[in-house]
Amino acid sequence: MSHNPENAVKYWKANLRLIVGCLIVWAFVSYGCAILFRPLLAGIPVGGTDLGFWFAQQGSILTFIALIFFYAWRMNKLDKQFGLHEE
């Protein structure tokens, strides 16, 4: 890939698209579900509390951890696609 600048640009665009997608999901869960939409989620019980509080305390953290694993899995696929994977 280092010899083909066009592939490098495609790889970087795919990487940025993945990063932006993960950041959008993270922001929606952290700020949207836990802060902005909390009153709408207040009536849904989860584990003895309402869903908005759960997202603020646990859900955003669990979503962030899931995003880390998703990003690593997806980057491994991108690396293989562009011939940059490690053996």
C-alpha positions as CSV (number, residue, x, y, z in Angstrom):
1,M,0.0,0.0,0.0
2,S,2.9,2.4,0.6
3,H,3.6,2.4,-3.1
4,N,0.0,3.4,-4.0
5,P,-1.1,6.8,-2.8
6,E,-4.6,6.2,-4.0
7,N,-5.0,3.2,-1.7
8,A,-3.6,5.3,1.2
9,V,-6.2,7.9,0.6
10,K,-9.0,5.3,0.5
11,Y,-7.7,3.7,3.6
12,W,-7.6,7.0,5.5
13,K,-11.1,7.9,4.3
14,A,-12.4,4.5,5.5
15,N,-10.7,5.0,8.8
16,L,-12.1,8.5,9.3
17,R,-15.6,7.3,8.3
18,L,-15.3,4.6,11.0
19,I,-14.1,7.0,13.6
20,V,-16.9,9.5,12.9
21,G,-19.5,6.8,13.0
22,C,-18.2,5.6,16.4
23,L,-18.2,9.1,17.7
24,I,-21.7,9.7,16.6
25,V,-22.9,6.6,18.4
26,W,-20.9,7.5,21.5
27,A,-22.3,11.1,21.5
28,F,-25.9,9.9,21.0
29,V,-25.7,7.5,23.9
30,S,-23.7,9.7,26.3
31,Y,-25.3,13.0,25.7
32,G,-28.6,12.1,23.9
33,C,-29.8,9.1,26.0
34,A,-28.3,10.1,29.3
35,I,-28.9,13.9,29.2
36,L,-31.2,15.2,26.5
37,F,-33.7,12.3,26.2
38,R,-33.6,11.4,29.9
39,P,-37.1,12.7,30.5
40,L,-38.5,10.6,27.6
41,L,-36.7,7.5,28.9
42,A,-37.8,8.0,32.6
43,G,-40.8,5.8,32.3
44,I,-39.0,2.7,31.1
45,P,-37.8,0.6,34.0
46,V,-34.4,-1.2,33.8
47,G,-32.9,-3.0,36.8
48,G,-34.9,-1.1,39.4
49,T,-34.3,2.4,37.9
50,D,-35.4,4.3,34.8
51,L,-33.6,3.9,31.4
52,G,-32.3,7.4,31.3
53,F,-30.5,7.1,34.7
54,W,-29.2,3.7,33.6
55,F,-27.7,5.2,30.4
56,A,-26.1,7.9,32.5
57,Q,-24.6,5.5,35.0
58,Q,-23.9,2.3,33.1
59,G,-25.2,2.3,29.5
60,S,-22.8,4.9,28.2
61,I,-19.8,3.2,29.7
62,L,-20.9,-0.2,28.3
63,T,-21.6,1.3,24.9
64,F,-18.1,2.9,24.9
65,I,-16.5,-0.5,25.7
66,A,-18.5,-2.1,22.9
67,L,-17.4,0.7,20.6
68,I,-13.7,-0.1,21.4
69,F,-14.1,-3.7,20.5
70,F,-16.2,-2.8,17.4
71,Y,-13.5,-0.4,16.2
72,A,-10.7,-2.9,16.7
73,W,-12.6,-5.6,14.8
74,R,-13.5,-3.2,12.0
75,M,-9.9,-1.9,11.7
76,N,-8.6,-5.4,11.5
77,K,-11.0,-6.0,8.5
78,L,-9.8,-2.7,6.9
79,D,-6.2,-3.6,7.4
80,K,-6.8,-7.0,5.7
81,Q,-8.7,-5.3,2.9
82,F,-5.8,-2.9,2.2
83,G,-3.0,-5.4,2.8
84,L,-1.8,-4.0,6.1
85,H,-2.7,-6.8,8.5
86,E,-0.2,-8.4,10.9
87,E,0.4,-12.1,10.7
